Amino acid sequence: MCRDSILAAPLVLDLALFLDLAHRAGQSGVQEWLSFYWKAPQAKGGVKPEHDIFIQQTKLKNTLREWMGEPAVTHSEAG
């Protein structure tokens, strides 16, 4: 097995689990909150994709927080 495949396995598992969670939460289509994992993130209908990794990470965390019933973390609170 290729070393790159071994390194990618945990990322693929994370994505599979997050996509299952999104499906259970009633989400479908482009999952912008997962852009943290992609070099070229996708965005919904005409929205400019976000390339700032720190903003992507905040979106990921805030989506998970929302589903847990927790308040979102803003940039001013993140530091």
N, C-alpha and C positions, 0 to 999 in steps of 0.2 A: 504494500500500500504506500502511496505517495505521502511524504511528510506534510505537504500542504493539506491533504485530506484529513490527516489526523488533527492538525491545528484548527481546521474549519468545523470539525464535528461539534464542539460545544456551542458554536454560534448557530449552527443549523438546529440544534436541539432547542436553544433559546427561542429562535424564530418559530419553530413548530409549536412550542408551548404558548407563546404570545399570540399566535394566530388562532389557536384553539380557544384561548381566553377571550379574544376579540369576537369570535363566532358565538361563544356562550353569552357575551354581553350584547349581542344583536348587531354587531358591526359587520359591514361588508364593503367590498370595493377596495380602493387605495387606502392603505393604513399609514398615513403621514407620520404618525407617532413612532413608527418603526424606522424612520429615515436614518436614525443613529447607526444602523447596521449597513447602510449602503453607500457606496462611493458616489453614485448618481441617484439621489433620492427622487421619488415620484411625488407629485402633488395632484390634488383633485382639480378638475375643470378650470384651467386658466390661472390657478394660483401659482405664484412663483415658488419653486422648491427652496427650502431652507438648507444652506450648506454649512452654517456655523455649528460645529459639533457640540458646543456648550448649550446652544438653544435646542438642538435636537435632543440632547440628553434631558433637558428640562421638560420638553414635550413628552418624552417617554415616561419620565417619573410622574408628571402631572396626570397623564392618562391613567396610569396605574392607581394613583392617589384618588382620582375621581371615582373609579370603580370600587375603591375601598370605602368611599364616603368621607374621605379626608379633604381638607382644603388644599388648593393648589399652592405651590411654592412659586413666588415671584422672583425676578432677578435680584431685587433689593434684599430679599430674605436669604438667597442662596449663598451669599458670602459669609 
